[in-house]
Amino acid sequence: MYSGENRTPGEKNFMSRAELKRFAYDTGLINDCCGERQIDFAFNLSKQCMVDELTTNITLKLDFIEFCEAFARLAQESSLERIKTATVVVKEVSFGFG
């Protein structure tokens, strides 16, 4: 559903940047703290360095381990809104007791 859309027969499944964006939108990871820019950052930062990045298109593909890292980065970014809200609530409660 989300990987292998652009693969050729016999090639391992991989996830492209567009598939990662569609996955993030469909799973609800996009909010005020995590947008399309963070998806691009997560994709690029999760990609392993390769010896020959200029002549191959391997930099446009995420394998499973790289997808797991990108997913973790997006989940962390999208949960920042809840963490910020919880911090404000804790500060309000702690000032109320002081």
Secondary structure, 3 states (H helix, E strand, C coil): CCCCCCCCCCCCCCECHHHHHHHHHHHCCCCCCCCHHHHHHHHHHHCCCCCCCCCCCHHHCECHHHHHHHHHHHHHHHHHHHHHHHHHHHHHHHHHHC
